């Protein structure tokens, strides 16, 4: 457990404090709210275990998003084994948020994106990874990652435009 | 407006803002769950919590071997945690459960209902003569004091009076290891890492009981 004095890693609590919200947003975008909590927990537990071995000066956020990406893939695979309908979801009340606050509607819209688009949107726009890094997580070229993110955003905009209450409300401060 | 080129970053971030609904309470419970999971899987090297006391907020930190550190607010808790990260391990989380017993005993002590601490201590931050001094201090009874010279004698080096002062000033476990009971030969308080007011408060508390 002893470390050399040149090792000046911050306490892991500070990492959780600084990165916890971003990782949760990413997990929510990729998996939806319910599974996001489990993926977040698995991500930070794995990160805590590996933390002492993280090279000095490494990009902690990119490292965490990489771990979160793997944990989310595990959940996506488990989800597809459970054969969740994707093309024609049943119309049922969402348990994901208060209807009308934009939360449930956005999550539904995100959930209907192909996984690659969801991941590209989350990793680039929520986690701030450059497309080269997104591509190394998803496979393919940076240009393909950029296109997946742009297609995802376009689909989200058109899906949400059908909800009159939300069509004009995507500015800061309106939603809540 | 064309949507075919890369969308404006800020616009997309606003579009995704509903993901933040309920984010803070979710994070609070996830952090508590992480602390529990980390403890269960032995991935947590140092657990800490902060408790209120009559001498200000106290940071309590423990390894799986015992209580490692008690720190006054004036020492800057962030600095203390960074020191522990460098010196022991960065696998540190706010995880109150491991310190429940210490927190309860401190509360009893400050309430005048406890005269001795019954806690397992991890002395790994102290070595050599300083460690000998710290191990002697719990033998100074509640409500009593010893001079630096008396402690030097008891720790086996009667000439090391200044070193006793250093050992007390760098005590990683103040309050629990009672360096506040070491005073100057002339009866004045002497220094204290929690400040002279804290030392006065602790000695007054013990004198009243």
Boltz contact constraints between the chains, C-beta under 6 A:
constraints:
  - contact:
      token1: [A, 1]
      token2: [B, 45]
      max_distance: 6.0
  - contact:
      token1: [A, 1]
      token2: [B, 89]
      max_distance: 6.0
  - contact:
      token1: [A, 8]
      token2: [B, 86]
      max_distance: 6.0
  - contact:
      token1: [A, 9]
      token2: [B, 85]
      max_distance: 6.0
  - contact:
      token1: [A, 9]
      token2: [B, 90]
      max_distance: 6.0
  - contact:
      token1: [A, 11]
      token2: [B, 81]
      max_distance: 6.0
  - contact:
      token1: [A, 11]
      token2: [B, 85]
      max_distance: 6.0
  - contact:
      token1: [A, 11]
      token2: [B, 90]
      max_distance: 6.0
  - contact:
      token1: [A, 11]
      token2: [B, 92]
      max_distance: 6.0
  - contact:
      token1: [A, 12]
      token2: [B, 90]
      max_distance: 6.0
  - contact:
      token1: [A, 12]
      token2: [B, 91]
      max_distance: 6.0
  - contact:
      token1: [A, 12]
      token2: [B, 92]
      max_distance: 6.0
  - contact:
      token1: [A, 12]
      token2: [B, 93]
      max_distance: 6.0
  - contact:
      token1: [A, 13]
      token2: [B, 92]
      max_distance: 6.0
  - contact:
      token1: [A, 13]
      token2: [B, 93]
      max_distance: 6.0
  - contact:
      token1: [A, 13]
      token2: [B, 94]
      max_distance: 6.0
  - contact:
      token1: [A, 20]
      token2: [B, 27]
      max_distance: 6.0
  - contact:
      token1: [A, 25]
      token2: [B, 19]
      max_distance: 6.0
  - contact:
      token1: [A, 28]
      token2: [B, 19]
      max_distance: 6.0
  - contact:
      token1: [A, 40]
      token2: [B, 30]
      max_distance: 6.0
  - contact:
      token1: [A, 41]
      token2: [B, 33]
      max_distance: 6.0
  - contact:
      token1: [A, 44]
      token2: [B, 34]
      max_distance: 6.0
  - contact:
      token1: [A, 45]
      token2: [B, 37]
      max_distance: 6.0
  - contact:
      token1: [A, 48]
      token2: [B, 38]
      max_distance: 6.0
  - contact:
      token1: [A, 48]
      token2: [B, 43]
      max_distance: 6.0
  - contact:
      token1: [A, 48]
      token2: [B, 91]
      max_distance: 6.0
  - contact:
      token1: [A, 49]
      token2: [B, 43]
      max_distance: 6.0
  - contact:
      token1: [A, 51]
      token2: [B, 90]
      max_distance: 6.0
  - contact:
      token1: [A, 51]
      token2: [B, 91]
      max_distance: 6.0
  - contact:
      token1: [A, 97]
      token2: [B, 21]
      max_distance: 6.0
  - contact:
      token1: [A, 102]
      token2: [B, 18]
      max_distance: 6.0
  - contact:
      token1: [A, 103]
      token2: [B, 18]
      max_distance: 6.0
  - contact:
      token1: [A, 103]
      token2: [B, 21]
      max_distance: 6.0
  - contact:
      token1: [A, 106]
      token2: [B, 18]
      max_distance: 6.0
  - contact:
      token1: [A, 125]
      token2: [B, 12]
      max_distance: 6.0
  - contact:
      token1: [A, 150]
      token2: [B, 6]
      max_distance: 6.0
  - contact:
      token1: [A, 153]
      token2: [B, 7]
      max_distance: 6.0
  - contact:
      token1: [A, 153]
      token2: [B, 12]
      max_distance: 6.0
  - contact:
      token1: [A, 154]
      token2: [B, 3]
      max_distance: 6.0
  - contact:
      token1: [A, 170]
      token2: [B, 14]
      max_distance: 6.0
  - contact:
      token1: [A, 170]
      token2: [B, 15]
      max_distance: 6.0
  - contact:
      token1: [A, 171]
      token2: [B, 14]
      max_distance: 6.0
  - contact:
      token1: [A, 172]
      token2: [B, 14]
      max_distance: 6.0
  - contact:
      token1: [A, 175]
      token2: [B, 17]
      max_distance: 6.0
  - contact:
      token1: [A, 175]
      token2: [B, 18]
      max_distance: 6.0
